Amino acid sequence: MFKSKFREQVEWVSIKIGILFSKFGIPANVWTVLALAPAFVGLALLYYKMVAWAAVLFFISGFVDAIDGAVARVTHSVSNLGAFLDGVIDRYVEISLYLGLWMYFNNAGIVMPLLPNGAWFILLVFGALMPSFITAYADHKNVVTEPEDHRRMGGLMERSERLDVLLLGMFAAYFNPVWLVYAVMLVTVLCHFTVFQRLLFVVRHHA
């Protein structure tokens, strides 16, 4: 949602980042893969209940992920393979965060309300993965094929918003874990609301 609302501002920042980091001479696809390293370290830190440091590592991973596309645009090396690789790595990073949070909750003795911890995190994973699947499957089935329409699908809780809310919750959990509980619940519910938004967009577009 944020990127679609403030596309021009995001693009301006991205260009500045691309100009800066292109000076290192590291190809965009290498930056993509490098985002895995801090995410895996963050996963380990969550296992050992070091939630604030884990948030720092996942923030670094997200920043490295932003570098790859910025460098690709500035160096005119944008490719379908790069976009594909970026999407795959994004899923590894995101699932690492959810797995780490689940382990953190269990190891720290945090109990989620209404449903067992495992149920909440299963719902979170499905809610996080389904919006991208809907977009890809609508394109695969020739229901929504134009890139501009894909961008218009949007939704209240896209990937950047999911990670932002969870990272804020992780930093707040350093003072009181209940804030992270609220963050996980909020993201889970709004993820599924985003699924409904995209389904509705596809149905209306096809009609």
Secondary structure as the mmCIF struct_conf table of DSSP 4:
data_model
#
loop_
_struct_conf.conf_type_id
_struct_conf.id
_struct_conf.beg_label_comp_id
_struct_conf.beg_label_asym_id
_struct_conf.beg_label_seq_id
_struct_conf.end_label_comp_id
_struct_conf.end_label_asym_id
_struct_conf.end_label_seq_id
HELX_RH_AL_P HELX_RH_AL_P1 PHE A 2 LYS A 5
TURN_TY1_P TURN_TY1_P1 PHE A 6 PHE A 6
HELX_RH_AL_P HELX_RH_AL_P2 ARG A 7 SER A 22
TURN_TY1_P TURN_TY1_P2 LYS A 23 GLY A 25
HELX_RH_AL_P HELX_RH_AL_P3 ALA A 28 LEU A 34
TURN_TY1_P TURN_TY1_P3 ALA A 35 ALA A 35
HELX_RH_AL_P HELX_RH_AL_P4 LEU A 36 TYR A 47
TURN_TY1_P TURN_TY1_P4 TYR A 48 LYS A 49
HELX_RH_AL_P HELX_RH_AL_P5 VAL A 51 VAL A 74
TURN_TY1_P TURN_TY1_P5 THR A 75 HIS A 76
HELX_RH_AL_P HELX_RH_AL_P6 ASN A 80 ALA A 108
TURN_TY1_P TURN_TY1_P6 GLY A 109 GLY A 109
BEND BEND1 PRO A 113 LEU A 115
HELX_RH_AL_P HELX_RH_AL_P7 ASN A 117 HIS A 140
TURN_TY1_P TURN_TY1_P7 LYS A 141 ASN A 142
BEND BEND2 VAL A 143 VAL A 144
HELX_RH_AL_P HELX_RH_AL_P8 PRO A 147 MET A 153
BEND BEND3 LEU A 156 MET A 157
HELX_RH_AL_P HELX_RH_AL_P9 ARG A 159 ALA A 173
TURN_TY1_P TURN_TY1_P8 TYR A 174 PHE A 175
TURN_TY1_P TURN_TY1_P9 PRO A 177 PRO A 177
HELX_RH_AL_P HELX_RH_AL_P10 VAL A 178 HIS A 206
#
